[in-house]
């Protein structure tokens, strides 16, 4: 009777080991798939972050352009004002060089 119960015990252990090994292989495959998906998503996040920065930069330029033209009375007035500021800067540089 002991031999039979020992044999049953060995068979159960072998089945459990085989089951655990099979589950381990499945989990490794799932983990590899999740790691690949994680890398893909990280790349997507990096792309979207770069796009957000690009859009923020464009928005800043548009807001600056709109603020210059709206406050000063149009594009022509903005150009005149910028030219005047550039002349003032040139004069300051000339004075510093004396």
DSSP file (Angstrom, degrees, kcal/mol; ACC not computed):
  #  RESIDUE AA STRUCTURE BP1 BP2  ACC     N-H-->O    O-->H-N    N-H-->O    O-->H-N    TCO  KAPPA ALPHA  PHI   PSI    X-CA   Y-CA   Z-CA
    1    1 A X     >        0   0    0      0, 0.0     4,-2.2     0, 0.0     5,-0.2   0.000 360.0 360.0 360.0 -34.9    0.0    0.0    0.0
    2    2 A X  H  >  +     0   0    0      1,-0.2     4,-2.6     2,-0.2     5,-0.2   0.866 360.0  54.6 -67.9 -36.4    2.8    2.4    0.7
    3    3 A X  H  > S+     0   0    0      2,-0.2     4,-2.4     1,-0.2    -1,-0.2   0.908 109.1  48.1 -64.8 -39.9    4.3    1.8   -2.7
    4    4 A X  H  > S+     0   0    0      2,-0.2     4,-2.6     1,-0.2    -2,-0.2   0.922 113.8  45.6 -66.6 -44.6    1.0    2.8   -4.4
    5    5 A X  H  X S+     0   0    0     -4,-2.2     4,-2.3     2,-0.2    -2,-0.2   0.877 113.3  50.4 -68.4 -35.8    0.6    5.9   -2.3
    6    6 A X  H  X S+     0   0    0     -4,-2.6     4,-2.6     2,-0.2    -2,-0.2   0.909 111.1  49.4 -64.8 -40.7    4.2    6.8   -2.9
    7    7 A X  H  X S+     0   0    0     -4,-2.4     4,-2.4     2,-0.2    -2,-0.2   0.902 111.4  48.7 -64.5 -42.3    3.7    6.3   -6.6
    8    8 A X  H  X S+     0   0    0     -4,-2.6     4,-2.5     2,-0.2    -1,-0.2   0.898 111.3  50.6 -63.3 -40.2    0.5    8.5   -6.5
    9    9 A X  H  X S+     0   0    0     -4,-2.3     4,-2.6     2,-0.2    -2,-0.2   0.921 110.8  48.2 -63.8 -44.8    2.4   11.1   -4.6
   10   10 A X  H  X S+     0   0    0     -4,-2.6     4,-2.6     2,-0.2    -2,-0.2   0.915 112.1  49.6 -63.0 -42.8    5.3   11.1   -7.2
   11   11 A X  H  X S+     0   0    0     -4,-2.4     4,-2.6     2,-0.2    -2,-0.2   0.910 111.5  48.7 -62.9 -43.1    2.8   11.3  -10.0
   12   12 A X  H  X S+     0   0    0     -4,-2.5     4,-2.7     2,-0.2    -2,-0.2   0.919 112.1  48.7 -63.6 -42.9    1.0   14.2   -8.4
   13   13 A X  H  X S+     0   0    0     -4,-2.6     4,-2.8     2,-0.2    -2,-0.2   0.929 111.8  49.3 -62.3 -44.4    4.2   16.1   -7.8
   14   14 A X  H  X S+     0   0    0     -4,-2.6     4,-2.6     2,-0.2    -2,-0.2   0.914 112.0  48.2 -61.6 -43.2    5.3   15.5  -11.4
   15   15 A X  H  X S+     0   0    0     -4,-2.6     4,-2.6     2,-0.2    -1,-0.2   0.917 112.7  48.7 -63.0 -42.6    1.9   16.8  -12.7
   16   16 A X  H  X S+     0   0    0     -4,-2.7     4,-2.7     2,-0.2    -2,-0.2   0.905 111.4  49.2 -64.8 -40.8    2.2   19.8  -10.4
   17   17 A X  H  X S+     0   0    0     -4,-2.8     4,-2.6     2,-0.2    -2,-0.2   0.927 112.3  48.2 -63.0 -44.5    5.8   20.5  -11.6
   18   18 A X  H  X S+     0   0    0     -4,-2.6     4,-2.3     2,-0.2    -2,-0.2   0.910 112.7  48.9 -62.3 -42.3    4.7   20.2  -15.2
   19   19 A X  H  X S+     0   0    0     -4,-2.6     4,-2.6     2,-0.2    -2,-0.2   0.923 112.0  48.1 -63.1 -44.7    1.7   22.5  -14.6
   20   20 A X  H  X S+     0   0    0     -4,-2.7     4,-2.6     1,-0.2    -2,-0.2   0.909 111.7  50.0 -63.9 -41.9    3.9   25.1  -12.9
   21   21 A X  H  X S+     0   0    0     -4,-2.6     4,-2.2     2,-0.2    -1,-0.2   0.904 111.3  48.7 -63.5 -40.4    6.5   24.9  -15.7
   22   22 A X  H  X S+     0   0    0     -4,-2.3     4,-2.2     2,-0.2    -2,-0.2   0.921 112.6  47.6 -65.2 -43.7    3.7   25.4  -18.3
   23   23 A X  H  X S+     0   0    0     -4,-2.6     4,-2.7     1,-0.2    -2,-0.2   0.890 109.9  53.8 -63.3 -38.9    2.3   28.4  -16.3
   24   24 A X  H  X S+     0   0    0     -4,-2.6     4,-2.4     2,-0.2    -2,-0.2   0.921 108.7  48.5 -61.4 -44.2    5.8   29.8  -16.0
   25   25 A X  H  X S+     0   0    0     -4,-2.2     4,-2.2     2,-0.2    -2,-0.2   0.911 112.2  49.0 -63.1 -42.4    6.3   29.6  -19.8
   26   26 A X  H  X S+     0   0    0     -4,-2.2     4,-2.6     1,-0.2    -2,-0.2   0.919 111.8  48.7 -62.4 -43.8    2.9   31.3  -20.4
   27   27 A X  H  X S+     0   0    0     -4,-2.7     4,-2.6     2,-0.2    -2,-0.2   0.871 109.4  52.4 -66.3 -36.6    3.7   34.0  -17.9
   28   28 A X  H  X S+     0   0    0     -4,-2.4     4,-2.4     2,-0.2    -1,-0.2   0.919 110.9  47.7 -63.7 -42.9    7.1   34.6  -19.5
   29   29 A X  H  X S+     0   0    0     -4,-2.2     4,-2.2     2,-0.2    -2,-0.2   0.925 113.1  47.9 -62.4 -44.5    5.4   35.0  -22.9
   30   30 A X  H  X S+     0   0    0     -4,-2.6     4,-2.4     1,-0.2    -2,-0.2   0.901 111.2  51.3 -63.2 -40.6    2.9   37.4  -21.5
   31   31 A X  H  X S+     0   0    0     -4,-2.6     4,-2.5     2,-0.2    -1,-0.2   0.906 108.8  50.4 -63.8 -42.3    5.6   39.4  -19.8
   32   32 A X  H  X S+     0   0    0     -4,-2.4     4,-2.1     2,-0.2    -1,-0.2   0.905 111.3  49.3 -62.5 -41.2    7.6   39.6  -23.1
   33   33 A X  H  X S+     0   0    0     -4,-2.2     4,-2.2     1,-0.2    -2,-0.2   0.905 111.8  48.0 -63.9 -41.8    4.4   40.9  -24.8
   34   34 A X  H  X S+     0   0    0     -4,-2.4     4,-2.5     2,-0.2    -2,-0.2   0.870 109.5  53.1 -67.6 -36.3    3.7   43.4  -22.1
   35   35 A X  H  X S+     0   0    0     -4,-2.5     4,-2.3     2,-0.2    -2,-0.2   0.911 110.1  48.0 -64.8 -41.5    7.4   44.6  -22.2
   36   36 A X  H  X S+     0   0    0     -4,-2.1     4,-2.2     2,-0.2    -2,-0.2   0.913 112.4  48.7 -64.3 -42.5    7.1   45.1  -26.0
   37   37 A X  H  X S+     0   0    0     -4,-2.2     4,-2.5     1,-0.2    -2,-0.2   0.888 109.7  53.0 -63.8 -39.2    3.8   47.0  -25.5
   38   38 A X  H  X S+     0   0    0     -4,-2.5     4,-2.5     2,-0.2    -2,-0.2   0.917 108.9  48.8 -62.7 -44.0    5.4   49.1  -22.8
   39   39 A X  H  X S+     0   0    0     -4,-2.3     4,-2.1     2,-0.2    -2,-0.2   0.908 111.5  50.3 -62.1 -41.2    8.2   50.1  -25.2
   40   40 A X  H  X S+     0   0    0     -4,-2.2     4,-2.1     1,-0.2    -2,-0.2   0.923 112.2  46.7 -62.6 -44.0    5.7   51.0  -27.9
   41   41 A X  H  X S+     0   0    0     -4,-2.5     4,-2.6     2,-0.2    -2,-0.2   0.873 109.4  53.7 -67.9 -37.1    3.7   53.1  -25.5
   42   42 A X  H  X S+     0   0    0     -4,-2.5     4,-2.2     2,-0.2    -1,-0.2   0.902 109.4  49.4 -63.1 -39.5    6.9   54.9  -24.2
   43   43 A X  H  X S+     0   0    0     -4,-2.1     4,-2.4     2,-0.2    -2,-0.2   0.902 110.5  50.4 -63.5 -41.1    7.8   55.7  -27.8
   44   44 A X  H  X S+     0   0    0     -4,-2.1     4,-2.6     2,-0.2    -2,-0.2   0.902 109.3  50.7 -63.7 -41.7    4.3   57.1  -28.4
   45   45 A X  H  X S+     0   0    0     -4,-2.6     4,-2.5     2,-0.2    -1,-0.2   0.910 110.0  50.5 -62.1 -42.3    4.5   59.2  -25.2
   46   46 A X  H  X S+     0   0    0     -4,-2.2     4,-2.2     2,-0.2    -2,-0.2   0.917 111.6  47.9 -63.0 -42.9    7.9   60.6  -26.4
   47   47 A X  H  X S+     0   0    0     -4,-2.4     4,-2.3     1,-0.2    -2,-0.2   0.926 113.6  46.9 -62.1 -44.8    6.4   61.4  -29.8
   48   48 A X  H  X S+     0   0    0     -4,-2.6     4,-2.4     2,-0.2    -2,-0.2   0.851 109.8  53.6 -68.9 -33.6    3.4   63.1  -28.3
   49   49 A X  H  X S+     0   0    0     -4,-2.5     4,-2.3     2,-0.2    -1,-0.2   0.919 110.0  47.7 -64.7 -43.0    5.5   65.1  -25.8
   50   50 A X  H  X S+     0   0    0     -4,-2.2     4,-2.3     1,-0.2    -2,-0.2   0.902 111.8  50.3 -63.9 -40.5    7.6   66.4  -28.7
   51   51 A X  H  X S+     0   0    0     -4,-2.3     4,-2.7     2,-0.2    -2,-0.2   0.897 108.9  51.9 -64.7 -40.2    4.4   67.3  -30.6
   52   52 A X  H  X S+     0   0    0     -4,-2.4     4,-2.6     2,-0.2    -2,-0.2   0.928 110.2  48.4 -61.7 -44.7    3.1   69.1  -27.5
   53   53 A X  H  X S+     0   0    0     -4,-2.3     4,-2.3     2,-0.2    -2,-0.2   0.906 111.6  50.3 -61.9 -41.4    6.3   71.1  -27.2
   54   54 A X  H  X S+     0   0    0     -4,-2.3     4,-2.3     1,-0.2    -2,-0.2   0.928 112.3  46.6 -61.8 -45.8    6.1   71.9  -30.9
   55   55 A X  H  X S+     0   0    0     -4,-2.7     4,-2.6     2,-0.2    -2,-0.2   0.871 110.6  52.6 -66.4 -37.0    2.5   73.1  -30.6
   56   56 A X  H  X S+     0   0    0     -4,-2.6     4,-2.7     2,-0.2    -1,-0.2   0.911 109.1  50.2 -63.5 -41.0    3.3   75.1  -27.5
   57   57 A X  H  X S+     0   0    0     -4,-2.3     4,-2.2     2,-0.2    -2,-0.2   0.923 111.8  47.3 -62.9 -44.1    6.1   76.9  -29.4
   58   58 A X  H  X S+     0   0    0     -4,-2.3     4,-2.6     2,-0.2    -2,-0.2   0.910 111.9  51.0 -62.5 -41.8    3.7   77.6  -32.3
   59   59 A X  H  X S+     0   0    0     -4,-2.6     4,-3.0     1,-0.2     5,-0.2   0.919 108.6  51.3 -63.0 -43.6    1.1   78.9  -29.9
   60   60 A X  H  X S+     0   0    0     -4,-2.7     4,-2.4     1,-0.2    -1,-0.2   0.920 111.3  47.9 -59.5 -43.7    3.6   81.2  -28.2
   61   61 A X  H  X S+     0   0    0     -4,-2.2     4,-2.7     2,-0.2    -2,-0.2   0.912 113.1  48.2 -63.5 -42.0    4.6   82.6  -31.6
   62   62 A X  H  X S+     0   0    0     -4,-2.6     4,-2.8     2,-0.2     5,-0.2   0.918 111.9  48.7 -64.9 -42.7    1.0   83.1  -32.6
   63   63 A X  H  X S+     0   0    0     -4,-3.0     4,-2.5     2,-0.2    -1,-0.2   0.903 113.0  48.0 -64.0 -39.9    0.1   84.8  -29.3
   64   64 A X  H  X S+     0   0    0     -4,-2.4     4,-2.2    -5,-0.2    -2,-0.2   0.928 112.8  48.3 -64.8 -44.8    3.2   87.1  -29.6
   65   65 A X  H  X S+     0   0    0     -4,-2.7     4,-2.3     1,-0.2     5,-0.2   0.925 114.0  46.5 -61.6 -44.9    2.3   88.0  -33.2
   66   66 A X  H  X S+     0   0    0     -4,-2.8     4,-2.8     1,-0.2     5,-0.3   0.898 111.3  51.1 -66.1 -40.2   -1.3   88.7  -32.2
   67   67 A X  H  X S+     0   0    0     -4,-2.5     4,-1.8    -5,-0.2     5,-0.3   0.891 111.5  48.0 -66.9 -36.8   -0.4   90.8  -29.2
   68   68 A X  H  X S+     0   0    0     -4,-2.2     4,-1.6    -5,-0.2     6,-0.2   0.932 117.5  40.4 -67.8 -45.1    2.0   92.9  -31.3
   69   69 A X  H  X>S+     0   0    0     -4,-2.3     5,-3.0    -5,-0.2     4,-0.8   0.865 117.8  46.7 -75.1 -35.0   -0.5   93.5  -34.1
   70   70 A X  H  <5S+     0   0    0     -4,-2.8     3,-0.2    -5,-0.2    -2,-0.2   0.923 116.6  41.6 -73.3 -43.0   -3.6   94.0  -31.9
   71   71 A X  H  <5S+     0   0    0     -4,-1.8    -2,-0.2    -5,-0.3    -1,-0.2   0.888 117.6  45.7 -72.3 -38.5   -2.0   96.4  -29.4
   72   72 A X  H  <5S-     0   0    0     -4,-1.6    -1,-0.2    -5,-0.3    -2,-0.2   0.564 117.9-100.8 -88.1  -8.1   -0.1   98.5  -31.9
   73   73 A X  T  <5S-     0   0    0     -4,-0.8     4,-0.3    -3,-0.2    -3,-0.2   0.787  77.0 -36.7  96.7  30.1   -2.8   99.0  -34.4
   74   74 A X  S  ><S-     0   0    0     -5,-3.0     4,-1.8    -6,-0.2     5,-0.1  -0.450  79.3 -62.9 115.9 174.8   -1.9   96.4  -37.1
   75   75 A X  H  > S+     0   0    0      2,-0.2     4,-2.5     1,-0.2     5,-0.2   0.902 127.4  52.7 -66.6 -43.2    1.0   94.9  -38.9
   76   76 A X  H  > S+     0   0    0      1,-0.2     4,-2.2     2,-0.2    -1,-0.2   0.922 110.8  47.1 -61.2 -44.5    2.2   98.1  -40.4
   77   77 A X  H  > S+     0   0    0     -4,-0.3     4,-2.3     1,-0.2    -1,-0.2   0.865 110.7  53.2 -65.8 -35.4    2.3   99.8  -37.1
   78   78 A X  H  X S+     0   0    0     -4,-1.8     4,-2.6     2,-0.2    -2,-0.2   0.907 108.5  49.7 -65.3 -41.5    4.1   96.8  -35.5
   79   79 A X  H  X S+     0   0    0     -4,-2.5     4,-2.6     2,-0.2    -2,-0.2   0.910 110.9  49.3 -63.6 -42.2    6.8   97.0  -38.2
   80   80 A X  H  X S+     0   0    0     -4,-2.2     4,-2.2     2,-0.2    -2,-0.2   0.918 112.2  48.4 -62.1 -43.4    7.3  100.7  -37.6
   81   81 A X  H  X S+     0   0    0     -4,-2.3     4,-2.4     2,-0.2    -2,-0.2   0.911 111.7  49.0 -64.7 -42.5    7.6  100.1  -33.9
   82   82 A X  H  X S+     0   0    0     -4,-2.6     4,-2.5     2,-0.2    -2,-0.2   0.911 110.8  50.6 -63.9 -42.7   10.1   97.2  -34.4
   83   83 A X  H  X S+     0   0    0     -4,-2.6     4,-2.3     2,-0.2    -1,-0.2   0.909 110.3  50.0 -61.7 -41.4   12.2   99.4  -36.7
   84   84 A X  H  X S+     0   0    0     -4,-2.2     4,-2.2     1,-0.2    -2,-0.2   0.917 110.7  49.4 -63.1 -43.3   12.2  102.2  -34.1
   85   85 A X  H  X S+     0   0    0     -4,-2.4     4,-2.2     1,-0.2    -2,-0.2   0.895 109.8  51.6 -63.4 -39.4   13.2   99.8  -31.4
   86   86 A X  H  X S+     0   0    0     -4,-2.5     4,-2.5     2,-0.2    -1,-0.2   0.898 108.7  50.7 -64.3 -40.1   16.0   98.4  -33.6
   87   87 A X  H  X S+     0   0    0     -4,-2.3     4,-2.4     2,-0.2    -1,-0.2   0.904 109.2  51.6 -63.7 -40.2   17.3  102.0  -34.3
   88   88 A X  H  X S+     0   0    0     -4,-2.2     4,-2.2     2,-0.2    -2,-0.2   0.899 110.0  49.0 -62.3 -40.5   17.3  102.6  -30.5
   89   89 A X  H  X S+     0   0    0     -4,-2.2     4,-2.3     2,-0.2    -2,-0.2   0.921 109.9  51.4 -64.8 -44.0   19.3   99.5  -30.0
   90   90 A X  H  X S+     0   0    0     -4,-2.5     4,-2.4     1,-0.2    -2,-0.2   0.910 109.7  50.3 -59.5 -42.7   21.8  100.5  -32.7
   91   91 A X  H  X S+     0   0    0     -4,-2.4     4,-2.4     1,-0.2    -1,-0.2   0.904 109.6  50.6 -62.2 -41.4   22.2  103.9  -31.0
   92   92 A X  H  X S+     0   0    0     -4,-2.2     4,-1.9     2,-0.2    -2,-0.2   0.899 110.8  48.9 -63.4 -40.4   22.8  102.3  -27.6
   93   93 A X  H  X S+     0   0    0     -4,-2.3     4,-1.7     2,-0.2    -2,-0.2   0.910 110.4  51.1 -65.0 -42.3   25.5  100.0  -29.2
   94   94 A X  H  X S+     0   0    0     -4,-2.4     4,-0.7     1,-0.2    -2,-0.2   0.908 110.1  49.3 -62.0 -41.5   27.1  103.0  -30.8
   95   95 A X  H >< S+     0   0    0     -4,-2.4     3,-0.6     1,-0.2    -1,-0.2   0.869 109.5  52.1 -65.5 -36.4   27.2  104.9  -27.5
   96   96 A X  H 3< S+     0   0    0     -4,-1.9    -1,-0.2     1,-0.2    -2,-0.2   0.820 105.7  55.5 -69.0 -29.9   28.7  101.9  -25.8
   97   97 A X  H 3<        0   0    0     -4,-1.7    -1,-0.2     1,-0.2    -2,-0.2   0.651 360.0 360.0 -78.1 -14.9   31.5  101.6  -28.4
   98   98 A X    <<        0   0    0     -4,-0.7    -1,-0.2    -3,-0.6    -2,-0.1   0.481 360.0 360.0 -74.4 360.0   32.6  105.3  -27.9
